[in-house]
Amino acid sequence: MDKFFLKKNEAVMVIVDIQERLAAVMSERQKVVENCLHLIGLCKLLDIPIILNEQYPRGLGPTVPELKEALDKLVPHEKVTFSCCGMGTFAEKLSESGRKKVLLVGMETHVCVLQTCLDLLRNDYVVHAVSDAICSRTHDNFRTAMEYMKTAGAVVTCTETVLFQLLEKAGTEEFKIISKSIK
């Protein structure tokens, strides 16, 4: 039951391949980027680590400008494996965070996001797949991969659920900032 609960000192955000050339062919691009920006904003307010990943940036381009700007000077982990876990720098960074609950967002659901999710689960991480901050080129691929992740043991959630779980209560300065940004 504990896997369903998020606490700020247990969470880490993992961004998978939200890159220019890939995002250009996603019908849900804007929604995914906006929801990622909400999550990034909360992570910054609550000191939750963020790990940024890019799949073959020479071919797919860099992270989209909106996210790059929000992430300041965060250096992406470059990879050619579909799973982020296939590249040593990512696994090291994740382990160094000391966090076991992963907020998973990115593109494409049925390839890199799914394979990363499965590897994280196999390595005893609790994955919260943020469904409205993840997309694929086709809805069928998205839907199938989300069901696959859920069946494998991931918690399927959404941006606002994550935001309010991590905030825990109303009336704080962080609550006021986040509630204003999502209106």
C-alpha positions in Angstrom: 0.0 0.0 0.0 2.9 2.3 0.7 3.7 2.5 -3.0 0.7 4.7 -3.6 1.8 7.5 -1.3 4.3 10.2 -2.3 6.4 12.2 0.1 8.8 14.9 -1.0 11.8 13.4 0.7 11.2 10.1 -1.2 10.6 11.3 -4.7 12.7 12.0 -7.7 11.5 13.2 -11.1 12.8 11.4 -14.3 12.2 13.1 -17.6 12.6 10.8 -20.6 13.4 12.2 -24.1 11.1 15.3 -24.4 13.2 16.5 -27.3 12.6 18.8 -30.2 12.3 16.4 -33.2 10.4 13.8 -31.2 8.0 16.4 -29.7 7.3 17.8 -33.1 5.3 14.7 -34.1 3.4 14.3 -30.9 -0.3 15.5 -30.9 -0.2 15.8 -27.1 3.1 17.8 -27.1 1.6 20.9 -25.5 -0.2 19.1 -22.7 2.8 17.0 -21.8 5.1 20.0 -21.8 2.7 22.1 -19.7 2.3 19.3 -17.1 6.0 18.7 -17.0 6.5 22.4 -16.3 4.0 22.2 -13.3 5.9 19.2 -12.0 9.3 20.8 -12.5 8.0 23.9 -10.6 6.9 21.8 -7.7 10.2 19.9 -7.6 12.2 23.1 -7.5 10.0 24.4 -4.6 10.3 21.2 -2.6 13.9 20.4 -3.5 13.0 17.2 -5.3 15.8 16.1 -7.6 15.2 16.0 -11.3 17.0 13.8 -13.8 16.8 14.7 -17.4 17.5 12.2 -20.2 18.0 12.6 -24.0 17.9 9.9 -26.6 20.5 10.3 -29.2 20.4 14.2 -29.2 22.3 14.5 -32.5 19.4 12.8 -34.2 16.4 13.9 -32.1 17.7 17.3 -31.0 17.9 18.7 -27.5 15.2 18.9 -24.9 12.4 21.3 -25.9 13.2 24.9 -25.1 10.4 25.4 -22.5 11.7 22.6 -20.4 15.4 23.5 -21.0 14.7 27.0 -19.7 12.8 25.7 -16.6 15.6 23.3 -15.8 18.2 26.0 -15.8 21.6 24.4 -16.3 20.6 20.8 -15.6 22.8 18.6 -17.8 20.9 15.8 -19.6 22.1 12.2 -19.5 22.6 11.2 -23.1 21.7 7.7 -24.1 21.3 5.4 -27.1 19.6 2.6 -25.1 15.8 2.9 -25.0 15.8 2.5 -21.3 17.4 5.3 -19.3 18.7 2.5 -17.0 20.9 1.2 -19.8 23.3 4.1 -19.5 25.6 4.2 -16.4 25.4 7.9 -15.7 21.6 7.8 -15.2 21.7 4.8 -12.8 24.5 6.4 -10.8 22.6 9.7 -10.5 19.4 8.0 -9.5 21.2 5.9 -6.9 23.0 9.0 -5.5 19.6 10.8 -5.0 18.7 8.2 -2.3 15.1 8.4 -3.5 13.1 5.3 -4.4 9.8 6.8 -5.8 10.2 7.9 -9.4 7.9 10.4 -11.0 8.2 9.2 -14.6 7.3 11.5 -17.5 8.3 11.7 -21.2 8.1 10.4 -24.7 7.4 7.8 -26.2 5.2 5.9 -23.9 5.6 2.5 -25.6 9.4 2.7 -26.1 11.7 4.6 -23.9 9.2 5.4 -21.1 8.0 1.8 -20.9 11.5 0.3 -21.0 12.7 2.7 -18.3 9.7 1.9 -16.2 10.3 -1.8 -16.4 14.0 -1.5 -15.5 13.2 0.8 -12.6 10.6 -1.7 -11.3 13.1 -4.6 -11.7 15.6 -2.5 -9.6 13.1 -2.0 -6.7 12.0 1.5 -7.5 8.4 2.5 -7.1 7.3 4.2 -10.4 4.5 6.8 -10.6 3.8 7.1 -14.3 2.3 10.5 -14.7 -0.1 9.7 -17.6 -0.9 13.3 -18.6 2.9 14.1 -18.8 3.6 11.1 -21.1 2.7 10.6 -24.7 3.2 8.6 -27.9 2.6 9.4 -31.5 -0.6 7.2 -31.5 -3.2 6.9 -28.8 -3.2 3.1 -29.2 0.5 2.9 -28.4 0.0 5.2 -25.4 -3.0 3.3 -24.0 -1.3 -0.1 -24.4 1.9 1.0 -22.8 0.1 2.7 -19.9 -1.8 -0.6 -19.2 1.5 -2.5 -19.6 3.2 -0.3 -17.0 0.2 -0.6 -14.6 0.1 -4.4 -15.0 3.9 -4.5 -14.3 3.4 -2.7 -11.0 3.7 1.0 -11.7 1.3 3.5 -10.1 -0.6 5.3 -12.9 -1.4 8.8 -11.8 -1.8 12.3 -13.2 -0.1 15.7 -12.7 -2.6 17.3 -10.2 -2.7 14.1 -8.1 1.1 14.2 -7.8 1.2 17.9 -7.1 -1.3 17.8 -4.3 0.1 14.5 -2.8 3.5 16.2 -2.5 2.1 19.5 -1.2 0.1 17.6 1.5 -1.9 20.6 2.7 -3.3 23.9 1.6 -2.3 27.3 3.0 1.4 27.0 2.6 3.4 29.3 0.3 4.2 26.3 -2.0 0.5 25.5 -2.2 -0.3 29.1 -3.2 2.3 29.1 -5.9 1.3 25.8 -7.4 -2.4 26.3 -7.2 -2.0 29.7 -9.0 0.1 28.1 -11.7 -2.5 25.3 -12.6 -5.5 27.6 -12.9 
